[in-house]
Amino acid sequence: MQARAYARAMKATLFFSSATHNINVNKIFKFVAAKLFNLPWSLERNLTVGEPIIDF
């Protein structure tokens, strides 16, 4: 997947999201808030083909 290669090159987290279908929207908000305010929060990677991707 090309998006995963770009995310790794930039050392960034990769999220697949969709606001219209509410896919990973809450997880992205919680992830950003936790990083911004140094809060503990764990996230599970999801690399399953056909499901929304969360890779870090």
C-alpha positions as CSV (number, residue, x, y, z in Angstrom):
1,M,0.0,0.0,0.0
2,Q,1.5,3.3,-1.1
3,A,-0.1,5.3,1.8
4,R,1.6,3.1,4.3
5,A,5.0,3.6,2.7
6,Y,4.5,7.4,2.8
7,A,3.4,7.3,6.5
8,R,6.5,5.3,7.4
9,A,8.8,7.6,5.5
10,M,7.3,10.6,7.4
11,K,7.2,8.6,10.7
12,A,3.5,9.4,11.0
13,T,0.5,7.4,12.1
14,L,-1.8,6.2,9.3
15,F,-5.5,6.2,9.8
16,F,-8.2,5.3,7.3
17,S,-11.2,7.5,8.1
18,S,-14.6,8.5,6.8
19,A,-16.7,11.2,8.4
20,T,-19.8,10.2,6.4
21,H,-19.7,6.6,7.6
22,N,-18.2,7.5,11.1
23,I,-15.1,5.2,10.5
24,N,-12.3,5.9,13.0
25,V,-13.5,9.5,13.6
26,N,-13.6,9.1,17.4
27,K,-10.4,7.2,17.5
28,I,-8.6,10.0,15.5
29,F,-10.0,12.7,17.8
30,K,-8.9,10.7,21.0
31,F,-5.5,10.0,19.5
32,V,-4.8,13.7,18.6
33,A,-6.1,14.9,22.1
34,A,-3.9,12.3,23.8
35,K,-0.8,13.3,21.9
36,L,-1.5,17.0,22.3
37,F,-2.0,16.9,26.1
38,N,0.5,14.0,26.8
39,L,-2.3,11.7,28.0
40,P,-2.0,8.0,28.2
41,W,-4.0,6.2,25.6
42,S,-3.5,2.9,23.9
43,L,-4.5,2.1,20.4
44,E,-4.6,-1.3,18.6
45,R,-3.1,-1.6,15.2
46,N,-5.5,-2.9,12.5
47,L,-3.8,-4.1,9.3
48,T,-6.5,-6.5,8.2
49,V,-7.3,-6.2,4.5
50,G,-10.8,-4.8,3.9
51,E,-11.1,-3.2,7.3
52,P,-10.3,0.4,8.3
53,I,-6.5,0.8,8.7
54,I,-4.7,2.0,11.8
55,D,-1.0,1.8,11.5
56,F,1.7,3.4,13.6
